[in-house]
């Protein structure tokens, strides 16, 4: 037998509103006004921005911090849509499409907002259920929490620098293991060279082969060190026009041994033949190397990883989709933080590096995940040059402020 929902005292009063006389109705209105004023006062002292959208995407309510973060004027509440007031956030939530699907699940994003000023914000959006509707899964709107993380981002490099020694010690343990074998091989072959140089007769050919082996091992050692340093040391991107499909294909080849070992198939779904971006080839390969590596670690043997690429009006995007272990809801907001990891053997800087690279390319990273169901990592890059886009956004800001 289904239990009836418990009604609050206010619900009971509202249920008898037709029976109230003019005096009691006036008292009820005053009580509602006082409660609304109290709630608004509480919400306005909260440091996070709060936006409430209706089922059409119109901003019905915003607290004081929410207005500040998106530049919303008092008279615009209930009249302007999120797409018009904050198009960057609307796009990040997928609410700017003509044939849009209403937000169905919790979405977490971290992105840069360019209006009314350049800020970094962490976005937490959750659909509001319409319990009054008879339709199943009917949505009444969306609640959005905006957390200003600009100071956190500004101080991130300082935090990384201060903790660099500790992280290097952890990473060095893994690197030292990789360096051990080639160094041991170099030592052995150098001993062979030393003995062969005493007699350059019959051992001349053996000395030559030993020298070649030493050179190959030294090159491998140099490659390991270079990769290690590149991963932890931020560098300014060398922007060039790059086909994102080519970058992904090259990265998949680098992971071929791991994919074969677990019998994992990569399924490419290209929505455009040439998704061209302005980017640094090495850094973009590093980003996809980390993301695909996480997907490989998350899925079981004989699985499939989908990589989807495409183009929309403003961005070139790529999604890495797996049906692996997934990430718990409470951990999603920490994924980009340094030294946070859900792996038993992980250093917690992989996704931080991905976030830094994509941010330096003028893009953003989104993660949608459900425990034991899988993860979707979405990378979006501007179709225009990041430098050009920044100049244009500054011009747009100036234009808006003069209106």
VEXLUM-338782 format. One record per residue (C-alpha): x, y, z; residue in one letter. Coordinates in steps of 0.25 Angstrom, whole numbers, plus 5000, padded with zeros to 4 digits. Layout:
XYZA
...
! end
This chain:
500050005000X
500650134996X
500850245007X
500250375005X
501250495005X
501250575018X
500750715016X
501450835023X
500550935031X
500651035020X
500150925010X
498950905018X
498651055019X
498851065004X
497850945002X
496751025009X
497151165003X
495751174996X
495051165010X
495951275016X
495251415019X
495951545015X
496551565028X
497151425029X
497551435014X
498351565017X
499051495029X
499451385020X
500051475009X
500851555020X
501351425026X
501751375012X
502451505009X
503251495022X
503651355019X
504151395005X
504851515010X
505551425020X
505951325010X
506451425000X
507351495012X
507951355015X
508251325000X
508851464998X
509951435009X
510351305002X
511651314995X
511251224984X
510351274973X
508951214972X
508151214959X
506751144957X
506251124943X
504851084938X
504650974928X
504851074917X
506251124922X
505751254927X
506451304940X
505351314950X
506251334962X
507651374965X
508251414978X
509251534980X
510551454976X
509851384964X
509451524959X
510951574961X
511551454954X
510751464941X
510451614941X
508951594943X
508151724946X
507051724956X
505951754946X
506351634937X
505951524947X
504751444941X
504951514927X
506251464922X
506751324918X
508051264923X
508551264908X
508351414907X
508951454920X
510051354921X
510251284908X
511551214912X
510851144923X
509651104915X
510551044904X
511350974915X
510050904920X
509550884906X
508350974907X
508651054894X
508350954884X
507050974876X
506550834878X
507150824892X
506850714902X
506550764915X
507550744926X
507350594931X
508450574941X
509350644950X
510450724942X
511750774947X
512650864939X
513850954942X
514051074932X
514451214929X
513351324929X
513751444921X
512551534925X
512351624933X
513851594936X
514851484933X
514551384945X
514751234947X
513451164952X
513051024956X
511650994952X
510750894958X
509450874951X
508250784955X
506950764949X
505650794958X
504650694958X
503150734956X
502450654967X
501150724963X
501150664949X
500450534946X
501550514935X
502650424939X
504050494940X
503450624937X
504450734940X
504050864946X
505350934944X
506850934947X
507550984960X
509051034957X
510051054967X
511251144963X
512551144971X
513551254968X
514851174968X
515751294962X
516551314974X
516751164975X
517251154960X
518151274962X
518851214974X
518851074968X
520251094961X
520751134975X
520251014982X
520850924971X
522150994973X
522150974988X
521750834987X
522650794975X
523750734983X
522750634989X
522050604976X
523450584969X
523850484980X
522650404977X
522750404962X
524250384963X
523950244969X
523250204956X
524250264947X
525450204954X
524850064952X
524850094937X
526250154937X
526850034944X
526749934932X
527450024922X
528450074931X
528849924935X
528949894920X
529850014917X
530749974929X
530849824923X
531149874909X
532149974913X
532949864920X
532849784907X
533449914900X
534549924910X
535049784908X
534849794893X
535649914891X
536849844896X
536849754884X
536149824872X
536349694863X
535349594864X
534449674874X
534349794865X
532949754860X
532449724874X
532949854879X
532149924868X
530849854872X
531049884886X
531250034883X
529950034875X
529249964887X
529750074896X
529250184887X
527850124886X
527750104901X
528250244904X
527150304894X
526150224901X
526650274915X
526550414909X
525150394904X
524650354918X
525250474925X
524750564914X
523350514915X
523450514930X
523850664930X
522850704920X
521750644928X
521950724941X
522550854935X
521550954929X
521951014915X
521351114906X
520651044895X
521251054881X
519951084873X
519751014859X
518650974851X
518450824855X
517450714851X
516850664864X
516550524858X
518050514854X
518450544869X
517550444874X
517950334864X
519450354868X
519150354883X
518350224881X
519550164874X
520350194886X
519450124895X
519350004886X
520049904895X
519149934907X
517949924898X
518349794892X
518749734906X
517349754911X
516649724897X
516049864897X
515449914884X
515450064880X
514250114872X
514450244865X
513150324862X
513550444854X
512550554852X
513450634843X
514550594833X
515450704838X
515150754852X
516350864851X
516750924864X
517851024867X
518750954877X
520050894881X
520250754876X
521050704887X
520150764898X
518850714892X
519450574890X
519850574905X
518350614909X
517750494901X
518850404905X
518450424920X
516950424917X
517050294909X
517950234919X
516950264930X
515850194921X
516750074919X
516950054934X
515450074937X
514849964927X
515049814928X
515649724918X
514849704904X
514249844906X
514049964896X
514450104897X
513750204888X
514350334883X
513450434877X
513850554870X
513050664864X
512750814861X
511750914866X
511551064864X
512651104873X
513450984877X
514250864872X
513950754882X
514450614885X
513750514895X
514450384901X
513350294906X
513550164914X
512650074921X
513550054933X
513650064948X
513150214947X
513350324958X
512450344970X
511650474970X
512350524982X
513750514975X
513350574962X
513650724967X
515050674971X
515450614958X
516350734954X
516950764967X
518450724968X
518750594975X
517350544975X
517250404970X
516250284971X
517250184966X
518150094975X
519350134968X
519250274963X
519850414966X
518650494964X
519250594954X
518750534941X
517450604940X
518050734946X
518950734934X
517850704924X
517050824930X
518250914929X
518550884915X
517150894910X
516951024918X
518251084911X
517651044898X
516451134901X
515551014903X
514850944915X
514750804920X
513450734925X
513250604932X
511950524933X
512050394941X
511250294949X
511750194958X
511850054952X
511250104939X
512350184932X
512950324929X
512950424918X
514050524917X
513750634907X
514850734902X
514350854895X
515350944887X
514951084881X
514851084866X
515551214866X
516951234871X
517051244886X
517751384885X
516751434875X
515651384883X
516151454896X
516251594888X
514851574883X
514351544896X
514951664902X
514351754891X
512951684894X
513151724909X
513451864905X
512251874896X
511351814906X
511751904917X
511452024908X
510051984906X
! end
